[in-house]
Amino acid sequence: MSILVTGGAGYIGSHTAVALIESGHDVVVIDNYSNSSPDVIARVEALTGATIPAYTADIADRQTVTRILKDHDCDTVMHFAGLKAVGDSVAQPLDYYRENVAGALSLFEAMQAAQVRRCVFSSSATVYGAPQFLPFTEDHPLAPASPYGWSKLMIEQILRDLAISDPDWRIAVLRYFNPCGAHPSGQIGENPIGRPNNLMPFIAQVAVGRRPHLDVMGDDYDTSDGTGVRDYIHVVDLARGHVAALDLIERETGWNAVNLGTGAGYSVMDMLRAFEKAVGHPIAHKIGPRRPGDVAAYWADTQTAEARLGWRAELGVERMCEDHWRWQQSLIASQAEPSHPVGGGL
């Protein structure tokens, strides 16, 4: 297949590009580099030996996206591009609806114009909101607790309606839980611009002395140690899940939602201790207030992924921390600065 990867220089997009190329697919990338760097494309090319056509473009530019799809005879789009911070979305909801929802509309219009009807969408477990039961199954009620989660759910609904309107659409909506870790080579990983929104890069920056301490956002949740519990999934496992989704949309038309997680929950303190083990020394932390839009705990039911994708997560928390620490050390060795990350965003 020839696959357009939107946000392909970002954290999850770049790892998925590697997995796609290693599985024999041709990859074309568009990215506006708002939270990533063109250097990532060169690193993916070095890892895979492939030459990747990469365009500096925004998914809101419908004409450009249509032209790229046609010029490269793409038959599938993997859509990662978008804003992704829960807390920021609460403070700046209009940005999230404009960038994520309006951007997706333009992308899907470009796909229609280019007669591309296959899509794998990077959704999120935040579409479920506060748990009514755990683990989350794909038929759990959908009630996001943040504008970020609502933006993902709105895009899911657009894709669902497209599939109803035209039976030629083949859509996989992948609801992933908490990606972390890095490529085992240490050449690509997550290194966001500014203050990290995700736990693992924040811990890593404290471990190397770039930040004084980890802010633990709440210790009064109804969990084993009072800190938030999440289902952390290695980004390499997540990338494999996207490759498996291609087989699903090859077999089936219509709209399909699948959780990608490990099926286990770990608290913030669990992850901090695991990272301390990988690093070999204690990591300073302070307890702070809860973050707006967060829920106490959630983790995935993985039965649908195992049954329909033939996929399950293989890499555990220890490996997530080891690989991220190797990536962080690689950043230090290359003197990369956070103003232009070598792997960020989605």
C-alpha positions as CSV (number, residue, x, y, z in Angstrom):
1,M,0.0,0.0,0.0
2,S,0.9,3.7,-0.5
3,I,0.0,5.4,2.8
4,L,-0.2,9.1,3.6
5,V,0.8,9.6,7.3
6,T,-0.4,12.9,8.6
7,G,1.7,14.1,11.5
8,G,4.3,11.6,10.4
9,A,7.2,13.5,12.1
10,G,5.4,13.3,15.4
11,Y,5.9,10.8,18.2
12,I,3.4,8.1,17.3
13,G,3.5,9.0,13.6
14,S,7.2,8.5,13.2
15,H,7.2,5.1,15.0
16,T,4.3,4.0,12.9
17,A,6.1,5.1,9.7
18,V,9.0,2.8,10.7
19,A,6.7,-0.1,11.3
20,L,4.9,0.5,8.0
21,I,8.1,0.6,6.0
22,E,9.4,-2.5,7.7
23,S,6.2,-4.2,6.7
24,G,6.7,-3.4,3.1
25,H,4.5,-0.3,2.6
26,D,5.3,2.9,0.9
27,V,5.0,6.0,3.2
28,V,4.4,9.6,2.4
29,V,4.4,12.2,5.2
30,I,2.8,15.6,5.7
31,D,3.5,17.6,8.9
32,N,3.3,21.2,9.8
33,Y,6.1,20.7,12.4
34,S,4.2,22.6,15.1
35,N,5.4,20.1,17.7
36,S,8.0,18.1,15.8
37,S,11.1,18.5,13.6
38,P,12.0,17.7,10.0
39,D,15.1,15.9,11.4
40,V,12.8,13.1,12.4
41,I,12.2,12.1,8.8
42,A,15.9,11.8,8.2
43,R,16.1,9.5,11.3
44,V,13.3,7.3,10.1
45,E,15.0,7.1,6.7
46,A,18.2,6.1,8.4
47,L,16.5,3.4,10.5
48,T,14.6,1.9,7.5
49,G,16.8,2.6,4.5
50,A,13.8,4.1,2.7
51,T,13.4,7.5,1.0
52,I,10.3,9.2,2.4
53,P,8.5,11.9,0.4
54,A,7.8,14.5,3.1
55,Y,5.8,17.7,2.8
56,T,5.6,20.7,5.1
57,A,1.8,21.1,5.0
58,D,-1.2,21.5,7.1
59,I,-4.2,19.1,6.9
60,A,-6.4,22.2,6.7
61,D,-4.9,22.9,3.3
62,R,-7.3,20.8,1.3
63,Q,-5.9,21.5,-2.1
64,T,-2.4,20.6,-1.2
65,V,-3.5,17.4,0.6
66,T,-5.6,16.3,-2.4
67,R,-2.6,16.9,-4.8
68,I,-0.3,14.9,-2.6
69,L,-2.7,12.0,-2.4
70,K,-3.1,12.0,-6.1
71,D,0.6,12.5,-7.0
72,H,1.6,9.5,-4.9
73,D,-1.3,7.3,-5.7
74,C,-2.1,6.9,-2.0
75,D,-4.8,4.4,-1.2
76,T,-4.8,4.8,2.6
77,V,-4.5,7.7,5.1
78,M,-3.2,7.2,8.7
79,H,-4.3,10.3,10.5
80,F,-2.2,11.4,13.5
81,A,-2.0,15.2,13.1
82,G,-3.6,17.3,15.8
83,L,-3.3,18.8,19.2
84,K,-3.2,16.4,22.1
85,A,-2.9,17.9,25.6
86,V,-6.0,17.4,27.9
87,G,-5.1,20.3,30.2
88,D,-4.5,22.7,27.3
89,S,-7.7,21.8,25.7
90,V,-9.6,22.8,28.9
91,A,-7.9,26.2,28.8
92,Q,-8.0,26.6,25.0
93,P,-11.0,24.7,23.7
94,L,-11.4,26.7,20.4
95,D,-7.9,25.8,19.4
96,Y,-8.7,22.1,19.8
97,Y,-11.9,22.2,17.9
98,R,-10.4,24.3,15.1
99,E,-7.1,22.3,14.7
100,N,-8.5,18.8,15.4
101,V,-12.1,18.8,14.1
102,A,-12.0,21.4,11.3
103,G,-8.6,20.1,10.2
104,A,-10.0,16.5,10.0
105,L,-12.9,17.8,8.0
106,S,-10.6,19.3,5.4
107,L,-8.5,16.1,5.3
108,F,-11.6,13.9,4.7
109,E,-12.8,16.3,2.0
110,A,-9.3,15.9,0.4
111,M,-9.6,12.2,0.6
112,Q,-13.0,12.2,-1.1
113,A,-11.6,14.5,-3.9
114,A,-8.8,12.1,-4.4
115,Q,-11.1,9.0,-4.2
116,V,-9.2,7.6,-1.2
117,R,-11.6,5.7,1.1
118,R,-9.3,3.9,3.6
119,C,-8.5,5.6,6.9
120,V,-6.9,4.6,10.2
121,F,-7.6,7.3,12.7
122,S,-5.6,8.0,15.9
123,S,-8.3,8.3,18.5
124,S,-8.0,8.1,22.2
125,A,-9.4,6.4,25.3
126,T,-10.4,9.9,26.5
127,V,-13.6,9.4,24.4
128,Y,-14.9,7.2,27.2
129,G,-14.7,9.9,30.0
130,A,-15.2,8.8,33.6
131,P,-15.5,5.0,33.8
132,Q,-18.9,3.5,34.4
133,F,-17.1,0.2,34.5
134,L,-13.6,-1.1,34.0
135,P,-11.8,-2.2,31.9
136,F,-13.1,0.0,29.1
137,T,-14.6,-2.1,26.3
138,E,-15.4,-0.5,23.0
139,D,-19.1,-0.4,23.8
140,H,-18.6,1.6,27.0
141,P,-20.7,4.8,27.0
142,L,-18.9,7.7,25.4
143,A,-18.8,10.9,27.5
144,P,-15.5,12.7,27.2
145,A,-14.3,14.9,30.1
146,S,-12.3,17.4,28.1
147,P,-12.4,19.3,24.8
148,Y,-9.6,17.1,23.6
149,G,-11.7,14.0,24.2
150,W,-14.7,15.6,22.6
151,S,-12.6,16.6,19.5
152,K,-11.6,12.9,19.1
153,L,-15.2,11.8,19.5
154,M,-16.5,14.3,17.0
155,I,-14.0,13.1,14.4
156,E,-15.0,9.5,15.2
157,Q,-18.6,10.5,14.5
158,I,-17.7,12.2,11.2
159,L,-16.0,9.0,10.1
160,R,-18.9,6.9,11.2
161,D,-21.3,9.1,9.2
162,L,-19.0,8.8,6.1
163,A,-19.1,5.0,6.4
164,I,-22.9,5.1,6.5
165,S,-23.1,7.5,3.6
166,D,-20.7,5.5,1.3
167,P,-20.2,1.7,1.7
168,D,-16.8,2.0,0.0
169,W,-15.2,3.6,3.1
170,R,-13.0,1.3,5.2
171,I,-12.2,2.9,8.6
172,A,-10.4,1.8,11.7
173,V,-10.7,4.0,14.7
174,L,-7.9,3.1,17.2
175,R,-8.6,4.3,20.7
176,Y,-5.3,4.2,22.4
177,F,-4.4,4.6,26.0
178,N,-1.1,6.1,27.2
179,P,1.7,5.8,24.7
180,C,5.2,5.9,26.1
181,G,8.7,4.5,25.5
182,A,10.8,5.0,22.4
183,H,12.3,3.1,19.5
184,P,14.9,0.6,20.8
185,S,17.6,2.2,18.7
186,G,17.3,5.5,20.7
187,Q,17.0,7.4,17.4
188,I,13.3,8.5,17.7
189,G,11.1,9.2,20.7
190,E,9.0,11.8,22.4
191,N,10.6,15.2,23.2
192,P,7.9,17.8,23.2
193,I,8.3,21.5,22.9
194,G,8.0,23.3,26.2
195,R,6.6,21.7,29.3
196,P,5.7,18.1,28.7
197,N,2.1,17.0,29.0
198,N,2.8,13.3,29.2
199,L,4.3,11.6,32.2
200,M,7.3,9.8,30.8
201,P,9.1,12.7,29.1
202,F,8.5,14.8,32.2
203,I,10.1,12.1,34.4
204,A,13.0,11.8,32.0
205,Q,13.7,15.6,32.0
206,V,13.8,15.6,35.8
207,A,16.2,12.6,35.7
208,V,18.7,14.5,33.6
209,G,18.4,17.7,35.6
210,R,16.4,19.8,33.1
211,R,13.6,20.2,35.6
212,P,13.8,20.3,39.4
213,H,11.1,17.7,40.1
214,L,8.1,15.8,38.8
215,D,4.7,17.4,39.6
216,V,2.4,14.6,40.6
217,M,-1.0,15.9,39.8
218,G,-3.1,14.7,42.6
219,D,-2.6,12.1,45.3
220,D,-6.2,11.9,46.6
221,Y,-7.8,9.7,43.9
222,D,-9.5,6.5,44.8
223,T,-6.5,4.3,43.7
224,S,-4.0,2.1,45.5
225,D,-1.6,5.0,46.3
226,G,-3.9,8.0,45.6
227,T,-2.2,8.9,42.2
228,G,-3.9,8.5,38.8
229,V,-3.8,5.0,37.2
230,R,-3.4,4.6,33.4
231,D,-2.8,1.9,30.9
232,Y,0.6,2.7,29.5
233,I,1.5,1.1,26.2
234,H,4.9,1.0,24.5
235,V,4.9,3.1,21.3
236,V,6.4,0.3,19.3
237,D,3.5,-2.0,20.3
238,L,1.2,0.9,19.3
239,A,2.8,1.2,15.9
240,R,2.4,-2.6,15.3
241,G,-1.3,-2.1,16.1
242,H,-1.6,0.4,13.2
243,V,0.0,-2.1,10.8
244,A,-2.5,-4.7,12.0
245,A,-5.4,-2.3,11.4
246,L,-4.5,-2.3,7.7
247,D,-5.4,-6.0,7.5
248,L,-8.7,-5.2,9.2
249,I,-9.8,-2.6,6.7
250,E,-8.5,-4.8,3.9
251,R,-11.0,-7.5,5.1
252,E,-13.9,-5.3,6.1
253,T,-15.7,-2.2,4.9
254,G,-17.4,0.2,7.3
255,W,-16.4,1.7,10.6
256,N,-14.5,-0.2,13.3
257,A,-13.4,0.9,16.7
258,V,-10.6,-0.9,18.6
259,N,-8.9,-0.3,21.9
260,L,-5.1,-0.4,21.9
261,G,-3.7,-0.9,25.4
262,T,-2.1,-3.5,27.6
263,G,-5.1,-4.3,29.7
264,A,-3.2,-3.4,32.9
265,G,-3.2,-0.1,35.0
266,Y,-0.2,1.5,36.6
267,S,-0.2,4.5,38.9
268,V,2.0,7.6,38.5
269,M,4.1,6.4,41.4
270,D,4.4,2.9,39.8
271,M,5.8,4.6,36.7
272,L,8.1,6.9,38.7
273,R,9.6,3.9,40.6
274,A,10.0,1.9,37.3
275,F,11.9,4.8,35.7
276,E,14.1,5.2,38.8
277,K,15.0,1.6,38.4
278,A,16.0,2.2,34.7
279,V,18.0,5.3,35.6
280,G,19.6,3.9,38.7
281,H,18.9,6.8,41.1
282,P,15.9,8.5,42.8
283,I,13.9,11.1,40.9
284,A,12.6,14.2,42.8
285,H,8.8,14.7,42.9
286,K,6.2,16.9,44.5
287,I,2.5,16.4,45.0
288,G,0.3,19.0,43.4
289,P,-3.4,19.6,42.7
290,R,-5.3,17.4,40.2
291,R,-5.2,18.4,36.6
292,P,-8.5,19.6,35.1
293,G,-10.2,17.0,32.9
294,D,-8.4,14.0,34.4
295,V,-10.2,10.9,35.8
296,A,-8.9,8.7,38.6
297,A,-8.2,5.5,36.7
298,Y,-8.8,3.6,33.5
299,W,-7.3,0.7,31.5
300,A,-8.3,-1.2,28.4
301,D,-10.2,-4.3,27.6
302,T,-8.0,-5.8,24.8
303,Q,-10.2,-8.7,23.6
304,T,-11.4,-6.9,20.5
305,A,-7.8,-6.1,19.4
306,E,-6.8,-9.6,20.0
307,A,-9.7,-11.1,18.2
308,R,-10.1,-8.7,15.2
309,L,-6.5,-7.4,14.7
310,G,-4.6,-10.5,15.9
311,W,-2.6,-8.0,18.0
312,R,-1.6,-7.7,21.6
313,A,0.9,-5.6,23.5
314,E,4.2,-7.4,24.1
315,L,6.4,-4.8,25.9
316,G,6.0,-4.1,29.6
317,V,6.6,-1.1,31.8
318,E,10.3,-2.0,32.5
319,R,11.0,-2.0,28.7
320,M,9.1,1.3,28.2
321,C,11.3,3.0,30.8
322,E,14.5,1.5,29.5
323,D,13.8,2.5,25.9
324,H,12.8,6.0,26.9
325,W,15.9,6.5,29.0
326,R,18.1,5.3,26.1
327,W,16.3,7.9,23.9
328,Q,16.8,10.6,26.5
329,Q,20.5,9.8,26.7
330,S,20.7,10.0,22.9
331,L,19.2,13.5,23.0
332,I,21.9,14.6,25.4
333,A,24.6,13.0,23.3
334,S,23.4,14.8,20.2
335,Q,22.9,18.1,22.1
336,A,19.3,18.3,20.9
337,E,17.3,21.1,22.4
338,P,13.6,21.1,23.2
339,S,12.9,24.2,21.0
340,H,12.9,21.8,18.1
341,P,12.3,18.2,19.3
342,V,13.6,15.2,17.5
343,G,10.3,13.4,17.8
344,G,7.2,15.1,19.3
345,G,3.5,15.6,19.0
346,L,1.3,12.7,17.8
